Amino acid sequence: MKVVVLVSGGMDSVTALHWAAREHEVVAGLSFDYGSKHNHRELPFAALHCHALEVRHEVVKLDFMDRLFKSDLLKSGGEIPEGHYEAENMKQTVVPFRNGILLAVAAGFAESVGAEGLVIAAHSGDHAIYPDCREEFMRPMAEAIRSGTYVGIDLLRPFIAERKEGIAAIGAGLGIDFSRTWSCYKGGELHCGKCGTCVERKEAFALAGLNDPTVYESES
């Protein structure tokens, strides 16, 4: 199947890109610059992995989200909260209906480039905080994309039942260098080690029994 992969440059989407390259024909990797505090750290890794796989890479600018939406993940928002990724304060990092918007754009792009499927790396570790990463959202979104495109584009979500440590193990099996991925929501020179995504990243490698190649500002 010819597919387009949504690839941010994080662990999950990079693994999805490499998985798709093994299982399907990837016609493009699609990234979004929507004004998050860490877009500038993620996107170069998305480009790097697409280049390594000789896959077309496109970046779509959605700056209206930073201007109009409320989220501490965005440059226009407050400080990134610290703590466990399933903690209540991590809801501050939700960008309202982000995946709905990204998938709508991706569906139009996919049909335009002759793809038959979209790949998104949503996983079960996201379910506690992010409503648009849950299967309850993905299932009707998949139906809308299928019925709203002439070719009936499929929404593939290979990791929807996986936790992040499972994705780390899959990525390791695919030979991915995870030092060339980005997770930290703060978007500094190094991973902060304290925000929810850094905590989740650390846990994933530990639970998968893998060496964590990430350099963190704080190891606590």
N, C-alpha and C positions, 0 to 999 in steps of 0.2 A: 504494500500500500504506500502511495506517496503521501507524506505527512509534513506538516509544519509543526515545529516544536516551540512552545513558549519557553524562552531561556533567559533567566535574569542574570545568571552568573553565580548563583548560590549553589550549595551542595546538591540540593534536590533536583533543580532544573538541569544542571550540568549532567547529573546521572541520567535523567530522562533523555537528554540529547544523545548521550552515548548508547543508551539502551535502544532508542529509536533507530540509531544508525546501524545497530546490529540486526534489529527485527524488521525494519521497514526501509523505504527509500526516503531520506530526509531531503526535501526540496528547499527548505529554508529554516533558519532559526530566527525567531521574532522576539525582540526585546522592547521594553517600554521605559521611557524616561518621563516619569510622571511627577517628579519633584520630591522624591524621598531623600532623606538625609544621606542615604548610602548608595544611591544610584551611580554616583561617579566612581565608587569603588567596585561595584558589581559588574557594570557594563563592559569594562575592558576584558574581564574574564569570560563573559559570554562571547565576545568577539574572538578571543584567543581559542576557545574550544571549537567554535564554528570553523575557524580558519584551519585548525589542526585536522578537522574532519572533511575539509574542502567543501563546506556547506555555506551557501549564501547566508549572509547575516544582515538583518534590517533592524534599525532602531526607530520606533515611533515615538514622537514627542507628544505628550499629553499634559502640557503645562497648566491647563485649566484645572486639573485636579488639585494641584498645590494652591491655586488661587481661590478655589471655590469650596473645597472639601475640608472637613475638620478631622485632623488626626495628628498625633504627636510624631508619627513616622515621617510626616512631610516637613519640608523646610519651614513652612509657615506655622508649624505647630510648636508645642512646648518641648520640654526635655524628654528624652527617651527614658522610660522607667527601667529600673534594675530589679533583678530577682528572677524567680523561676518562670519559665515560659508559660506555665498553666495558671499563674497567679492572676488574680482579678485585675491588678493594675496594668497587665499587658493588653487589656481591651483598649487602652489609650492609643495603641499602635494600629488599630484596625482602620483601614482606609475604606470608607463606605462603598460597598458594591464593587470593589476594585476588580475582582475576577469576572464579574458580569461584563464590565466595560472592556477589559482586555480580551475576553473571549469573543465578544461581539466584533471587535476590530479584527481579531485573528481569523474569525470565520470568513469575513469578507475578503481578507488577504489570501487565505487558503484557497478559496474558490477562484480567485483571480489568477493564481499561479498554477492551477491545475492539480491541487492536492485533493486527496480524498479523506484526510483525517487531520485532526489536531491532537497534540500531545501536551498534557498539563501535568505537573509534578505534585499536585495536591496530595497530602498524606494524612494519616490518622492523627499524628501529633499536632496538627493544626486545628483539629476539630473542636477542642475545648474553647478556643478564643475566636476563631475566624469562621463566621457562618457561611461565607462563600467558598469555603474549602471542603465543606461537608458533602457527602453523597446526596443528602436531601436537597441540596442546591444543584449539584452537578447533574443529577439525573434529569430534572426538567430542563436544565440548560442544554444538555445534550440533545434532548428531544426538539427544542427550539432551533438549534443549529441544524439538525438533520432535516427538519421540515421547512426551514427557511432558506435552504440552499438547493439548487437544481440537482447537484450530484449527491445530495444527502450526506454531507460531511459528518464523519464519526468523531465524537469527542472521546479520545483515549485517555484514561486516567490509571496508568499501570500501578501507581503506588497508593491508591486511595485507601487500601486496607493495611498499608505498611506503616510502621513507626520509623522514626528517623535512623535508628540504629540498623534497621533492615535495609534502608536506602544506602547507608554507608557501606554495608557489606556488599550490596549489589555493585556499587560504584568501585569498590576495591577489586571485585572480581572482573570488572571491565577495564581495570588498569588505570583508573583515573587518579591523577595527582591532585589531591584535595587541597594542597597548599595553594593551588591556582583556582580557588573559589573564594567567595566572600559571603559572610553571614551577618556580621555586626551591624545593627541598626544605627549605631552612632556615626559610622562612616569616617572614623579617624584614620590615622596612619597605620595603626595596628588594631586588631580585634580587642575590644575593651575587656572582655572576659566576664562582665557583670550583667549585661543586658540579657533579656530572655533568649534571644537567638544565640548568643555566645554560650549561655548555660546549656541550651539544647544541643549545640554543636559538641561541646565537651562531653555531655552525657552520651551522645550517639556513638562517638568513637570508643568511649569506655565500655559501653554495653555491648558493642560489636566486637570488642577485644582487639581493636585496631590502634596503631600508633596515631596520635593526633599531631599532624604536622604544623598546626597553627601556632603562631606566636601571639600571645595575649599580653596586654598591659598588666592585667591582674590574673594570677593563677588561683586566687582564693575562690 
